[in-house]
Amino acid sequence: MVSQRWKHSKTCVYNVAYHLIWCPKYRRKVLVGEIEKELRKLLNSKAEQLDATIETMEIMPDHVHLFIKTKPTAAPHWIVQQLKGYTSHQLRETYPELKSRLPSLWTRSYYCESVGHISEDTIKKYIEEQKGR
């Protein structure tokens, strides 16, 4: 039986996940109260549109952490671009005070780490052992 951690398409079986972090401009502590609640809804909504799943989300006053699973055809940069662009536009329209405090909601930078079920060392060992088969 196939484990639930894998997804399937016509041509591949995959388990692609990323840990993403990004901050508001100037690391301002604006992600609180109603803005935090709305951001949470917006991120889940946009992830669904992108055919991605947010497994875990933590919104701190000055940064966002996501553990997101997606298709292998969705580049991490594109995912971050879509999430940040959509949430910035929606939040700044709903909460005008964000426009007066920040020239743009998010910084241009972000942190991304690929996350897998198997460790890097295990994969290296597996590949090295293939030659002897």
Backbone bond lengths (Angstrom), bond angles and torsions (degrees), N, CA, C in turn:
res aa  C-N    CA-C-N  psi(-1)  N-CA   C-N-CA  omega(-1)  CA-C   N-CA-C  phi
1 M - - - 1.459 - - 1.531 110.01 -
2 V 1.317 116.84 138.51 1.463 122.30 -178.35 1.523 109.62 -79.92
3 S 1.314 116.27 137.66 1.461 122.11 179.42 1.531 110.74 -67.11
4 Q 1.320 115.97 153.49 1.458 121.82 179.16 1.531 112.67 -72.25
5 R 1.308 117.88 -12.47 1.463 119.29 -177.37 1.524 111.94 -72.81
6 W 1.336 117.94 -18.59 1.463 121.00 -179.02 1.512 111.64 -95.63
7 K 1.325 114.82 145.15 1.468 121.77 172.97 1.520 107.14 -112.31
8 H 1.307 115.40 162.59 1.463 120.67 -175.83 1.522 110.44 -130.22
9 S 1.311 115.42 143.40 1.459 121.76 167.42 1.528 105.69 -125.52
10 K 1.320 117.23 -174.03 1.471 119.64 179.15 1.525 112.07 -60.43
11 T 1.326 115.95 -35.26 1.463 119.30 -170.78 1.518 115.81 -115.98
12 C 1.331 118.73 -2.28 1.467 117.67 -178.96 1.522 112.75 -155.33
13 V 1.302 113.77 161.79 1.462 123.33 172.03 1.528 104.60 -115.73
14 Y 1.326 117.54 133.53 1.457 118.64 -172.98 1.519 112.64 -147.38
15 N 1.316 113.96 160.46 1.456 124.52 172.17 1.530 105.16 -148.11
16 V 1.321 116.47 89.03 1.462 122.27 -176.07 1.530 108.41 -113.40
17 A 1.335 115.63 122.47 1.463 119.75 -178.39 1.523 109.94 -141.02
18 Y 1.332 115.28 148.82 1.460 121.41 179.95 1.518 110.35 -133.78
19 H 1.336 114.90 146.74 1.449 121.96 168.37 1.520 104.82 -101.68
20 L 1.321 116.15 118.30 1.465 121.93 -177.38 1.523 109.85 -117.90
21 I 1.332 115.22 140.61 1.468 121.00 176.22 1.523 107.81 -137.95
22 W 1.321 116.95 137.18 1.460 121.08 170.71 1.520 110.09 -150.65
23 C 1.334 115.34 163.97 1.473 121.93 -172.04 1.521 111.36 -126.68
24 P 1.340 116.07 155.87 1.465 119.11 169.15 1.533 109.62 -68.30
25 K 1.315 115.60 156.58 1.465 121.68 177.52 1.529 109.42 -53.24
26 Y 1.310 115.99 138.42 1.467 124.47 -179.18 1.538 112.24 60.11
27 R 1.298 116.30 15.26 1.471 124.09 -179.04 1.537 111.23 52.18
28 R 1.324 114.73 36.63 1.466 120.37 178.46 1.522 109.92 -66.45
29 K 1.312 116.16 144.03 1.473 121.93 -177.87 1.532 109.37 -88.94
30 V 1.339 115.67 70.80 1.460 121.19 -176.31 1.532 113.00 -106.04
31 L 1.324 118.26 -6.46 1.464 121.47 -176.11 1.525 110.67 -90.28
32 V 1.323 115.25 65.56 1.463 121.96 -176.78 1.532 109.61 -133.63
33 G 1.324 115.94 162.19 1.461 122.01 174.07 1.519 113.28 58.39
34 E 1.322 115.53 -131.62 1.464 121.62 -177.36 1.535 111.96 -64.65
35 I 1.325 116.96 -32.61 1.469 120.20 179.11 1.527 109.55 -64.30
36 E 1.322 116.97 -41.78 1.467 120.50 177.65 1.529 110.91 -62.02
37 K 1.320 116.85 -46.92 1.474 121.03 -179.78 1.524 111.31 -60.39
38 E 1.322 115.89 -44.45 1.467 120.36 -179.67 1.529 110.72 -67.02
39 L 1.324 117.27 -40.72 1.463 121.37 178.29 1.523 110.53 -59.93
40 R 1.312 117.11 -42.68 1.464 122.15 178.67 1.542 110.32 -57.96
41 K 1.330 116.15 -47.29 1.476 121.15 179.29 1.529 110.78 -63.11
42 L 1.326 116.13 -45.45 1.464 120.61 -178.11 1.527 111.97 -62.90
43 L 1.333 116.89 -42.57 1.465 120.52 179.57 1.527 111.15 -63.33
44 N 1.326 117.14 -43.88 1.467 120.26 178.31 1.528 111.44 -63.90
45 S 1.313 116.04 -41.27 1.466 120.85 179.66 1.528 111.48 -63.67
46 K 1.320 116.86 -47.47 1.466 120.70 -178.90 1.521 111.16 -67.29
47 A 1.323 117.57 -39.27 1.468 120.86 177.94 1.525 110.04 -59.41
48 E 1.313 116.11 -42.06 1.469 120.11 178.30 1.527 110.70 -61.68
49 Q 1.331 117.33 -42.48 1.476 121.40 176.78 1.522 111.56 -60.48
50 L 1.328 116.70 -34.11 1.465 121.90 -178.26 1.528 111.79 -84.67
51 D 1.326 117.02 1.87 1.465 122.76 -176.69 1.523 110.65 60.86
52 A 1.324 115.23 41.31 1.465 122.97 177.41 1.528 107.54 -121.19
53 T 1.319 115.74 161.62 1.462 120.92 -179.98 1.525 109.31 -125.81
54 I 1.312 116.20 123.62 1.461 119.99 174.62 1.522 106.74 -84.93
55 E 1.318 115.22 110.44 1.464 121.15 -178.80 1.526 110.84 -77.71
56 T 1.328 116.07 -41.88 1.460 121.71 179.83 1.524 108.54 -143.95
57 M 1.328 115.30 140.19 1.464 120.32 179.11 1.522 108.24 -139.43
58 E 1.314 115.65 134.48 1.462 120.70 173.62 1.517 107.17 -134.04
59 I 1.316 115.48 121.98 1.461 120.46 179.23 1.521 107.71 -108.64
60 M 1.322 114.63 113.58 1.456 121.94 177.78 1.530 106.61 -96.14
61 P 1.342 118.66 164.18 1.466 119.32 -179.56 1.533 113.70 -56.40
62 D 1.359 117.79 -30.35 1.461 119.65 -175.64 1.534 114.38 -124.22
63 H 1.326 118.49 13.87 1.461 120.44 173.12 1.524 111.97 -168.08
64 V 1.332 115.17 164.55 1.459 122.85 -177.71 1.522 108.55 -122.13
65 H 1.339 116.60 134.96 1.464 122.80 172.52 1.517 107.80 -115.03
66 L 1.327 117.16 131.47 1.461 121.47 173.59 1.515 109.91 -130.89
67 F 1.316 115.99 141.38 1.456 122.35 166.23 1.509 103.65 -114.68
68 I 1.329 116.21 109.09 1.457 121.70 -170.44 1.522 110.68 -124.13
69 K 1.324 115.91 138.75 1.466 122.03 175.90 1.519 107.73 -110.07
70 T 1.332 115.11 140.59 1.456 119.56 -174.23 1.521 111.21 -149.67
71 K 1.325 115.29 179.74 1.467 121.98 177.63 1.527 109.35 -76.47
72 P 1.330 117.14 154.99 1.469 119.05 178.50 1.532 113.15 -69.02
73 T 1.318 117.40 -14.03 1.471 120.53 179.66 1.528 112.60 -86.42
74 A 1.333 117.23 -7.96 1.468 120.97 -179.64 1.531 109.62 -96.58
75 A 1.310 116.14 110.25 1.471 121.17 -180.00 1.530 109.83 -70.48
76 P 1.326 117.15 143.09 1.467 119.50 -179.77 1.527 112.63 -56.73
77 H 1.336 117.30 -39.62 1.466 120.06 -179.88 1.531 110.66 -60.63
78 W 1.324 116.51 -41.71 1.464 121.42 179.86 1.535 110.39 -65.53
79 I 1.317 117.08 -41.33 1.472 120.95 179.38 1.526 109.96 -61.08
80 V 1.329 116.82 -49.02 1.469 121.27 179.89 1.526 110.05 -61.36
81 Q 1.322 116.45 -44.62 1.466 121.36 179.75 1.534 110.72 -57.83
82 Q 1.325 116.73 -45.25 1.463 121.29 -179.99 1.529 111.84 -65.38
83 L 1.325 116.80 -45.38 1.465 120.69 -178.61 1.524 111.66 -66.52
84 K 1.330 116.92 -46.23 1.461 120.09 -178.47 1.526 111.59 -68.32
85 G 1.315 117.22 -42.98 1.464 120.60 -179.12 1.519 112.53 -62.91
86 Y 1.316 115.91 -47.60 1.461 121.09 -178.99 1.529 111.24 -64.09
87 T 1.335 116.79 -48.51 1.467 119.38 -176.97 1.525 111.70 -67.45
88 S 1.321 117.15 -36.80 1.463 119.86 178.39 1.529 110.14 -62.12
89 H 1.312 116.17 -49.07 1.464 120.64 -178.81 1.526 111.03 -59.79
90 Q 1.319 117.26 -49.09 1.461 121.41 -177.01 1.531 112.58 -66.78
91 L 1.325 116.63 -45.60 1.468 119.60 -178.19 1.523 111.88 -66.66
92 R 1.325 117.56 -41.03 1.467 120.50 -178.53 1.525 111.01 -68.81
93 E 1.337 116.78 -28.33 1.460 119.91 177.00 1.538 110.53 -75.24
94 T 1.319 116.41 -39.18 1.469 121.77 -178.24 1.524 112.26 -77.34
95 Y 1.323 116.83 -36.01 1.467 121.98 -176.65 1.534 109.51 -120.64
96 P 1.334 117.81 87.06 1.467 121.54 -177.07 1.529 114.34 -57.72
97 E 1.336 117.37 -23.87 1.466 119.27 178.91 1.525 111.46 -61.84
98 L 1.332 118.13 -24.25 1.468 120.78 176.82 1.529 110.96 -67.48
99 K 1.331 116.89 -32.20 1.472 120.76 178.67 1.513 111.51 -68.41
100 S 1.334 116.26 -36.75 1.465 119.35 -177.11 1.530 111.67 -77.55
101 R 1.338 117.57 -24.99 1.469 120.82 -177.33 1.525 112.99 -91.98
102 L 1.342 116.72 -24.70 1.463 120.04 -173.43 1.525 111.16 -138.57
103 P 1.337 118.05 137.03 1.472 120.00 177.10 1.539 111.32 -68.55
104 S 1.323 116.93 -30.66 1.461 122.96 171.81 1.530 105.16 -146.93
105 L 1.320 116.93 153.63 1.460 118.11 -174.40 1.523 112.26 -71.27
106 W 1.337 117.26 -46.34 1.467 120.92 -173.71 1.523 112.06 -107.01
107 T 1.329 115.35 152.21 1.460 120.11 170.00 1.526 108.07 -69.39
108 R 1.306 117.95 165.65 1.460 120.91 178.66 1.525 111.46 -78.87
109 S 1.315 117.26 -16.55 1.461 120.36 -174.72 1.532 111.52 -95.18
110 Y 1.320 114.70 166.71 1.457 121.95 175.69 1.520 108.52 -161.02
111 Y 1.314 115.69 166.61 1.470 122.27 176.26 1.523 107.06 -112.08
112 C 1.328 116.57 137.99 1.454 121.30 177.92 1.521 109.35 -139.68
113 E 1.318 115.76 132.62 1.459 120.70 174.25 1.522 107.50 -136.01
114 S 1.323 116.11 130.85 1.459 118.58 175.65 1.519 107.98 -75.68
115 V 1.302 115.07 142.59 1.453 120.95 -175.71 1.515 107.96 -126.97
116 G 1.317 115.82 131.75 1.456 119.36 179.66 1.509 111.62 -133.48
117 H 1.302 114.23 168.31 1.459 120.60 -179.21 1.526 110.87 -78.18
118 I 1.329 116.02 -27.85 1.455 121.86 -176.97 1.524 108.34 -106.12
119 S 1.316 117.38 140.53 1.459 120.70 -177.76 1.527 111.54 -72.47
120 E 1.313 114.84 158.93 1.466 122.10 177.74 1.526 111.14 -58.18
121 D 1.320 116.86 -42.62 1.468 120.84 -179.95 1.527 111.51 -62.90
122 T 1.323 117.55 -39.98 1.459 121.43 179.68 1.531 110.60 -63.58
123 I 1.321 117.18 -41.84 1.468 121.20 179.38 1.524 110.29 -65.04
124 K 1.328 117.18 -45.75 1.467 120.55 178.98 1.522 110.76 -58.81
125 K 1.320 116.76 -44.34 1.469 121.64 -179.70 1.531 110.29 -63.77
126 Y 1.311 117.25 -43.53 1.468 122.07 179.33 1.525 110.80 -59.96
127 I 1.334 117.27 -46.07 1.471 120.95 -179.74 1.522 110.95 -64.67
128 E 1.319 117.23 -43.10 1.456 120.96 179.20 1.531 111.74 -62.12
129 E 1.323 117.57 -34.56 1.457 122.04 -179.20 1.526 113.45 -76.06
130 Q 1.325 118.54 -12.67 1.466 121.06 -177.28 1.526 112.85 -68.52
131 K 1.320 117.90 -31.01 1.455 121.94 -177.73 1.524 111.78 -60.12
132 G 1.322 117.45 -36.31 1.456 121.91 -177.33 1.521 114.18 -78.15
133 R 1.308 119.34 -4.43 1.473 122.13 -176.51 1.488 112.59 -83.98
